[in-house]
Amino acid sequence: MDRKLGAVAPGIRGEVESWARPLPDGGPRSEPRARQTAWTYLSEIQSVLLEWSSLYDHLREVTREDIIAARDAASGKQRESRVVALRSLFRHAKGNGQVFRNPTQRIRVHRQAGGVAQPWGKRTSTRRSPARPPRTSS
């Protein structure tokens, strides 16, 4: 963790460490996360934290626009993962009184449209669904 957060501003670093260190062990109101999850979260937001460190001293200075800019700087699955990690960080910071409001609230990430490719194969049913009865106005 020291290697990942070495160049981050001290105020931000302390807040991030207080969030990331207990992730694998859980807490009184949170389930333990896999150690890999904590590392993945840190890897996803490391570049964002470094950028914010050049601008701010604490997470409470981060705005909604900063979160949107961080989201838009990534694409695909990385975009979604970055927002998930930032939501987790700011939810923890808000709960511990490190920030006054959570700037990640109501920020949407559109899920990728594709899914797992399925073979076309033979249709199993040839029956059509019944037609809907006509509407009656009342």
Contacts in CASP RR format, 6 or more apart in sequence:
PFRMAT RR
TARGET T0000
AUTHOR 0000-0000-0000
METHOD contacts of the structure
MODEL  1
MDRKLGAVAPGIRGEVESWARPLPDGGPRSEPRARQTAWTYLSEIQSVLL
EWSSLYDHLREVTREDIIAARDAASGKQRESRVVALRSLFRHAKGNGQVF
RNPTQRIRVHRQAGGVAQPWGKRTSTRRSPARPPRTSS
1 17 0 8 1.000
1 20 0 8 1.000
1 21 0 8 1.000
1 42 0 8 1.000
4 42 0 8 1.000
4 43 0 8 1.000
4 46 0 8 1.000
5 13 0 8 1.000
5 16 0 8 1.000
5 17 0 8 1.000
5 42 0 8 1.000
5 46 0 8 1.000
5 49 0 8 1.000
6 13 0 8 1.000
7 50 0 8 1.000
7 53 0 8 1.000
8 16 0 8 1.000
8 49 0 8 1.000
8 50 0 8 1.000
8 53 0 8 1.000
9 52 0 8 1.000
9 53 0 8 1.000
9 56 0 8 1.000
9 57 0 8 1.000
9 58 0 8 1.000
10 57 0 8 1.000
11 57 0 8 1.000
11 58 0 8 1.000
11 59 0 8 1.000
12 49 0 8 1.000
12 52 0 8 1.000
12 53 0 8 1.000
12 56 0 8 1.000
12 57 0 8 1.000
12 58 0 8 1.000
12 59 0 8 1.000
15 58 0 8 1.000
15 59 0 8 1.000
15 89 0 8 1.000
15 93 0 8 1.000
15 98 0 8 1.000
16 42 0 8 1.000
16 49 0 8 1.000
16 59 0 8 1.000
16 89 0 8 1.000
18 92 0 8 1.000
18 96 0 8 1.000
18 98 0 8 1.000
19 88 0 8 1.000
19 89 0 8 1.000
19 92 0 8 1.000
19 93 0 8 1.000
20 38 0 8 1.000
20 41 0 8 1.000
20 42 0 8 1.000
22 30 0 8 1.000
23 32 0 8 1.000
23 33 0 8 1.000
23 37 0 8 1.000
23 38 0 8 1.000
23 41 0 8 1.000
24 32 0 8 1.000
24 33 0 8 1.000
24 34 0 8 1.000
24 35 0 8 1.000
24 37 0 8 1.000
24 38 0 8 1.000
25 32 0 8 1.000
26 32 0 8 1.000
26 33 0 8 1.000
40 81 0 8 1.000
40 85 0 8 1.000
41 84 0 8 1.000
41 85 0 8 1.000
41 88 0 8 1.000
41 89 0 8 1.000
42 85 0 8 1.000
44 78 0 8 1.000
44 81 0 8 1.000
44 82 0 8 1.000
44 84 0 8 1.000
44 85 0 8 1.000
45 70 0 8 1.000
45 82 0 8 1.000
45 85 0 8 1.000
45 86 0 8 1.000
45 89 0 8 1.000
48 70 0 8 1.000
48 73 0 8 1.000
48 82 0 8 1.000
48 86 0 8 1.000
51 70 0 8 1.000
52 59 0 8 1.000
52 62 0 8 1.000
52 66 0 8 1.000
55 61 0 8 1.000
56 62 0 8 1.000
58 98 0 8 1.000
59 89 0 8 1.000
59 90 0 8 1.000
59 93 0 8 1.000
59 98 0 8 1.000
59 99 0 8 1.000
60 98 0 8 1.000
60 99 0 8 1.000
60 100 0 8 1.000
62 99 0 8 1.000
62 103 0 8 1.000
63 103 0 8 1.000
64 103 0 8 1.000
64 107 0 8 1.000
66 103 0 8 1.000
67 83 0 8 1.000
67 86 0 8 1.000
67 103 0 8 1.000
67 104 0 8 1.000
67 107 0 8 1.000
68 107 0 8 1.000
70 82 0 8 1.000
70 86 0 8 1.000
71 79 0 8 1.000
71 82 0 8 1.000
71 83 0 8 1.000
71 107 0 8 1.000
71 109 0 8 1.000
72 79 0 8 1.000
74 82 0 8 1.000
76 112 0 8 1.000
77 112 0 8 1.000
79 109 0 8 1.000
80 109 0 8 1.000
80 111 0 8 1.000
80 112 0 8 1.000
83 104 0 8 1.000
83 107 0 8 1.000
83 109 0 8 1.000
86 104 0 8 1.000
87 104 0 8 1.000
87 107 0 8 1.000
90 99 0 8 1.000
90 102 0 8 1.000
90 103 0 8 1.000
90 104 0 8 1.000
91 102 0 8 1.000
91 104 0 8 1.000
93 99 0 8 1.000
93 102 0 8 1.000
94 100 0 8 1.000
94 101 0 8 1.000
94 102 0 8 1.000
END
